[in-house]
Amino acid sequence: MFIEQVPSLFRRLYPQALWRINPQEKAVYLTFDDGPIPLVTPWVLSLLKHEGIKATFFMVGDNVRKYPEIFQMVVDDGHAIGNHTYHHISGGRHTSSRYLADADLANEVLKTRLFRPPHGWMRWEQYIVLRHYYKIVMWDVITRDYSKKLRGPQVLANVMKYTRRGSIITFHDSLKSWNNGNLQYALPASIRFLKSEGYEFKTIEA
C-alpha cells in the first residue's frame, strides 16, 4: 500500500503538492506519465475518446521533441498537459540546478503550470523552487502498470481497491506498461469499473 496509496506522513514531505482533489465530489482524475510514445499514446487517446473521457498527460520534453505530432494529438483532443522534466531525471540523482534546468527546458515546449516529478520524488530545495512556478501534482493512486511483477488483473485490483472520491490515478503511456500488457488490460477495465461506480472523470486544472 505504501506505493499504491502513500500514507499521510509521506504526503507531508510536499505539503503544498496536490495528492487528491475535493473528496466531497465523486470524481477521479486520470493521469498518464512518460509519453508521448508512438506505439502507446495514440492507443490511449483512442480509448479515451471512445469513452468520452479527458485526462492529464505528464510528458517528457525529449519525447515531445521526437514525436511532436503525437504531442499535438493530445493537445487537439483537449487533454491537460503537465511537465515531467525534459530527460525524465530523478531529483535525488542530480543537483538542484541541473534538475531545475531540465524542468525549464521541458517547459519551453510544454508551456504548462503543472509539474510531476519523475519517480514521485525530488529534493526539498527542488520542491521549494518549483512550487513557485508550478502546481506540483503527485498521486492518490498509482496503478503500478509499469511493474514486471504485476499482471493486468493485479493492476486493475489496485484501482478498484484504492480509488476514492477525488483520487488522482496514475497510469503510464510508456513502453514498460505496454510491453507487459498491463496497460491494455487494466486501463479499459478500470474505466469500466469507475464508470459503474458512478465516478465522473476530470482533468487537473493549472
Helices and strands as residue ranges (DSSP letters): H 8-11, E 27-33, H 41-51, E 56-59, H 61-66, H 68-76, E 80-83, G 91-93, H 96-110, E 114-115, G 118-120, H 124-130, E 135-136, E 141-142, H 152-162, E 168-172, H 175-179, H 182-196, E 200-201
